[in-house]
Amino acid sequence: MYCASARTPAACKITPPYNIRMIAYLIRRLLYALPILIGVNLLTFALFFVVNTPDDMARMQLGVKRVTPEAIVLWKQQHGYDKPLMINHAAAGAKQFTNTIFWQKSASMFVLDFGYSDDGRNISREIVTRMGPSLSIALPTFLAGLVIYVSFALLMTLFRATALDIAGVTLCVMLMSISGLFYIIGGQFLIGKLWHLVPVSGYGGGGFKFVVLPVVIGIIGGIGSSSRWYRAIFLEEIGRDYVRTARAKGLSELQVLFIHVLKNAMIPILTGVVVVIPLLFMGSLLTESFFGIPGLGSYTIDAINAQDFSVVRAMVFLGSLLYIAGLILTDISYTLVDPRVRLS
Amino acid sequence: MNFIPVILWSDALVFLLLAVSIAALCYVRRHEHLLLPWRRVAKSRVAMGSLLVLSLFLLVGGLDTLHYRVALNGHYSPEVLSVFDKLAEPLRLQTEKTYSAPLAMTLYAMESTTDANGRVVRSYPRLKYGGVALTSSAQRNGDISRRATLGALAGLFIAVLVLLRVKRGALAIVIITVLIGTTVSLSFAYHVLGTDKVGQDVLYLSLKSIRTGLIIGTVTTLVTLPLALFLGVAAGYFRGWVDDVIQYVYTVLSSIPSVLLIAAAVLMMQVTIDTHPGWFATSAARADLRLVFLCLILGMTSWTGLCRLLRGETLKLRELEYIQAAQSFGVSSMRILSRHILPNVMHIVLIALVMDFSGLVLAEAVLSYVGVGVDPSMISFGTMINGARLEMAREPMVWWSLAAAFSFMLVLVLAANLFADAVRDAHDPRLNRT
């Protein structure tokens, strides 16, 4: 199949076996990700250290007014900001570059060494312990949400251009016009406070009754925009020639929809879905902070409120790392579902 | 009364945006092929209804954008007011002591008072302004329904006057005028949506929030549009290293989760603002600059999507015959871009901008909750929700601030979504119209 489109017979012979090509493809993708991560790293460094100097940060942490220069020097010393930004002229050899803020605070993130937060905790360890709670909310929300959104969209596609479809789309537009905060506040009030079905907030080691409310609210919050999006994808597919062919050979509408349309809609669906899978580790800022779940989302919010820049910096880097991992996963998933996608 | 007009940064940007929109409008009016999709929008009843609602919001936001400072014996008051503040002066100045429910005549919480005999009595104190004309609570329902009916009738009268000139959309016009008439009539004697913790009228706060939401939704496009348009088209047309550099920049920016990037940038801006208190003449100017910065940052994070779309479309366009014909005639690149490519990607730009608006309005509330939104002293849906959220635990619950903020937001965003859908359907060349 690959040979048919190659220009010369020689090109056919040197095509290596599939798994080797896959590995080469992966390595290329990983190499391509590296400059992007470097860009992110430089950007965050510029944002956090060049726009405002470490002196400004120290003054901010110690209270803007009435700060003695000694206190600033001490703060910088305690937090390791008492070095030059990029090049240390006082040091010799490689130390000129390594004994700097850039090397120790920014470049070190490449080996996942995020340093210490302002209250002296190891950020990397904190991230590892907080991933679990984040995942226990985000993963069920993601999986159940995906199934529900796609089923709802398929239902609307099946009954397209009928009153049911119009009602469904209207519902979707209504739901997506409501603020995400409303779902959380309203859900907490209705289910937690009024009906006393589950605790309003808390984590309790991940028990079912603590997890179920945030998951349900997360799913409801996404129904509007996601279902509408999937519906648009399915409608686009259903207008294509292969669908007409399938109908012409006598398949029922259900068979057409579930076997042909769903399969062919996989590429656009995967594009939107796979990329967020690694980001599930980060959790959701709003949900976690409203429900008091000790995950990475609430960690980030706490850091923002406490203006703990080292944690925010770590989160920015981790977020883009996971996003890039998602992009690579997306590309791999293409090659799995669509034989037309080449490993080149 | 002496006053000096004040043009805050956001005001200037709004005026700029207005000028651009008017110029675009004039341009479209003179070109029939550009007018055609808008005629399709005008035929849609849903679109026209939502446009009516949106223009009311725009009116409030616009009045709230004309700022001034009053002269007080020799110097100017530090308080920056707007024309809307002046129009809604009773609402702004009639503040109660603390919470009161919608249309209430007493405060929400009991207080201890000493009566004529010197005994301590716990009772609900009367409001200073809400329902003062009444002597007993028994009259309240009658008074409310009398005022509501009067207001509704006045609204109906205005609707009839309007409908003498405008023949379409009778239902929408009647609903809106009756609603406004009733609200205005009731607001002369009551706090229609209650008061908040410091006794401010919630209706006034909700109306003031409109400007903040509109600015976030519109001024952001001033940043997004030039970046996305210029870079996207350039990347798609020139290919080669230009394309590589631009792709690299937007991949880096879009690889950072946007909330985190916004949080990081806003935190840094906060440090800069806090370390330079001397930059701002008034607290309104400081809050306003923060709002403008927020728009800037939101724009920086949201141009990448549109840029990618435009790059893809330009890649497709540059292979078409008419572009190749222009190239072989020796037309310069700049001229090809401006005369042949740009007009053919404008529908994508327009669709993206109107679709983005509602998302930005919703994002403001979330960002303010996270603590990286507008200045806490600036009235916005986000700060309203944030302030009211903590009162959820009270018994009986203080629900009116939250309800007001969410309802105003719902109406604004729903109208914007419906209008955006109509604009997209009318401009989408893929839809087959015969």
Chai-1 contact restraints between the chains, C-beta under 6 A:
chainA,res_idxA,chainB,res_idxB,connection_type,confidence,min_distance_angstrom,max_distance_angstrom,comment,restraint_id
A,I36,B,T251,contact,1.0,0.0,6.0,A-B,restraint_1
A,I36,B,V252,contact,1.0,0.0,6.0,A-B,restraint_2
A,I36,B,S255,contact,1.0,0.0,6.0,A-B,restraint_3
A,G39,B,V252,contact,1.0,0.0,6.0,A-B,restraint_4
A,V40,B,V252,contact,1.0,0.0,6.0,A-B,restraint_5
A,V40,B,I256,contact,1.0,0.0,6.0,A-B,restraint_6
A,L47,B,A264,contact,1.0,0.0,6.0,A-B,restraint_7
A,L47,B,M268,contact,1.0,0.0,6.0,A-B,restraint_8
A,V51,B,M268,contact,1.0,0.0,6.0,A-B,restraint_9
A,N52,B,M268,contact,1.0,0.0,6.0,A-B,restraint_10
A,N52,B,V271,contact,1.0,0.0,6.0,A-B,restraint_11
A,D56,B,V271,contact,1.0,0.0,6.0,A-B,restraint_12
A,D56,B,T275,contact,1.0,0.0,6.0,A-B,restraint_13
A,M60,B,V271,contact,1.0,0.0,6.0,A-B,restraint_14
A,V64,B,D274,contact,1.0,0.0,6.0,A-B,restraint_15
A,V173,B,N417,contact,1.0,0.0,6.0,A-B,restraint_16
A,S177,B,L410,contact,1.0,0.0,6.0,A-B,restraint_17
A,S177,B,V413,contact,1.0,0.0,6.0,A-B,restraint_18
A,S177,B,L414,contact,1.0,0.0,6.0,A-B,restraint_19
A,S177,B,N417,contact,1.0,0.0,6.0,A-B,restraint_20
A,I178,B,L410,contact,1.0,0.0,6.0,A-B,restraint_21
A,S179,B,L362,contact,1.0,0.0,6.0,A-B,restraint_22
A,S179,B,A365,contact,1.0,0.0,6.0,A-B,restraint_23
A,S179,B,M409,contact,1.0,0.0,6.0,A-B,restraint_24
A,L181,B,A365,contact,1.0,0.0,6.0,A-B,restraint_25
A,L181,B,I385,contact,1.0,0.0,6.0,A-B,restraint_26
A,F182,B,F406,contact,1.0,0.0,6.0,A-B,restraint_27
A,L285,B,V370,contact,1.0,0.0,6.0,A-B,restraint_28
A,I304,B,A263,contact,1.0,0.0,6.0,A-B,restraint_29
A,I304,B,G371,contact,1.0,0.0,6.0,A-B,restraint_30
A,N305,B,G371,contact,1.0,0.0,6.0,A-B,restraint_31
A,V312,B,A264,contact,1.0,0.0,6.0,A-B,restraint_32
A,M315,B,L260,contact,1.0,0.0,6.0,A-B,restraint_33
A,V316,B,I256,contact,1.0,0.0,6.0,A-B,restraint_34
A,V316,B,L260,contact,1.0,0.0,6.0,A-B,restraint_35
A,V316,B,A264,contact,1.0,0.0,6.0,A-B,restraint_36
A,G319,B,P257,contact,1.0,0.0,6.0,A-B,restraint_37
A,G319,B,L260,contact,1.0,0.0,6.0,A-B,restraint_38
A,S320,B,S255,contact,1.0,0.0,6.0,A-B,restraint_39
A,S320,B,I256,contact,1.0,0.0,6.0,A-B,restraint_40
A,Y323,B,S255,contact,1.0,0.0,6.0,A-B,restraint_41
A,I324,B,S255,contact,1.0,0.0,6.0,A-B,restraint_42
